[in-house]
Amino acid sequence: MCSREPLSTQNPAIAGGPYAGAVIDLRSDTVSRPTEAMRAAMAGAEVGDDVYAEDPSVLALEERVAGMFEREAALFCPTGSMTNVLAIRLLVPAGAELICEARAHVVRAELGAHAAVSGVTTRTWQHPRGLLDLDQIDELLAPDLGPFLVRTAAVAVENTHNFGGGSVQTAEGLKGLRALAERCGVGVHLDGARIWNAHVATGTTLAELAEVADTVSVCLSKGLGAPVGSLVVGTAEQVAESRVWRKRLGGGWRQAGVLAAAGLHALDHHVERLADDHAHARVLADACGVDPAGVDTNIVVVPCADAATAVAVARAEGVLVAAVGARTLRLVTHLDVGPADVRTAATVLARVLREAA
Ligand SMILES: *Cc1c(COP(=O)(O)O)cnc(C)c1O
């Protein structure tokens, strides 16, 4: 029998469980809800038709994010899965391959989009924390090995690495990848869904963190706490091409400025505070028997003999965590998890894990 059950994602508050309104939700940083101030910014947003590129709030957000990364342009899109599809197809033509880490979001959590939509194949390297391994990447790269081997067109790097436990890529790794990619003539895509966390954890500028890459994807809907939204960041030409494909894929949206306003508010108010989430994650790690020194940002990966049971027991006590594998739990801190919630969750999870052991 296979012990892998579908990952439990249900929130008992929504399912009408006994903890309606009082759960501490550590499943993901996507579950946070817009603050009152963010809602006010959304309500007051100036808007226009973004398919005509006439939404002033969207244009302001795109210009702001492009500037933060010192790139020419950016395109606001509904999801990070879409921005990854748009960016990767700029670098990898149908029938060519993308090299990425084995648990990268692009290869594990986008439902095969790069294959299903763009005709991209993948090969992977492995690192326990999802970090770059230049020797393995060098070994995998096949930019031009004749007409019988798939051509490598790009490498994707995830920073921070989600399933690797919110790990931050090292400066040496990023520099080495850039050099390797240039030497071999392949592109680099940065899946920077949580690049903000890497920026706050290291103090390195966003532009510097992105130097490794030809295309960048960033999310506003994770730790930054916006309800919706991601951007592709690159050259004016890349972004113009992505604008066409965004519409082709059904992502041309109209008065999206109400969402862009949430993103602008998040950039003003929710970046530096990610340091609180990182501190909270270390508290939870400690309670769960994981070395806090190994927690770079807001994600804690906890080994556990029976993840599905631990999820159910914690849920019955009002703490929601995710099983990301048969023996792996993931806890993610965010805007809606305050210091008191962290103390409560730490107590509950320490007990659940002790009883499970
Ligand atoms: C969340 C996430 C994405 C994008 O996810 P969407 O839910 O499609 O917005 C991409 N990459 C990583 C690493 C992520 O964690």
The ligand as an SDF file (V2000), in Angstrom:
LIG
                    3D

 15 15  0  0  0  0  0  0  0  0999 V2000
    4.1620   30.0850   -4.3630 C   0  0  0  0  0  0  0  0  0  0  0  0
    5.2950   29.8930   -5.2630 C   0  0  0  0  0  0  0  0  0  0  0  0
    5.1990   30.1570   -6.6300 C   0  0  0  0  0  0  0  0  0  0  0  0
    3.9380   30.6480   -7.3020 C   0  0  0  0  0  0  0  0  0  0  0  0
    2.7780   30.1110   -6.8390 O   0  0  0  0  0  0  0  0  0  0  0  0
    1.3280   30.6380   -7.2180 P   0  0  0  0  0  0  0  0  0  0  0  0
    0.5000   29.9840   -6.1880 O   0  0  0  0  0  0  0  0  0  0  0  0
    1.0680   30.1630   -8.5850 O   0  0  0  0  0  0  0  0  0  0  0  0
    1.3280   32.1260   -7.1250 O   0  0  0  0  0  0  0  0  0  0  0  0
    6.3260   29.9870   -7.3990 C   0  0  0  0  0  0  0  0  0  0  0  0
    7.4750   29.5910   -6.8550 N   0  0  0  0  0  0  0  0  0  0  0  0
    7.6150   29.3390   -5.5510 C   0  0  0  0  0  0  0  0  0  0  0  0
    8.9320   28.9380   -5.0190 C   0  0  0  0  0  0  0  0  0  0  0  0
    6.5220   29.4590   -4.7040 C   0  0  0  0  0  0  0  0  0  0  0  0
    6.6570   29.1880   -3.4080 O   0  0  0  0  0  0  0  0  0  0  0  0
  1  2  1  0
  2  3  1  0
  2 14  2  0
  3  4  1  0
  3 10  2  0
  4  5  1  0
  5  6  1  0
  6  7  2  0
  6  8  1  0
  6  9  1  0
 10 11  1  0
 11 12  2  0
 12 13  1  0
 12 14  1  0
 14 15  1  0
M  END
$$$$
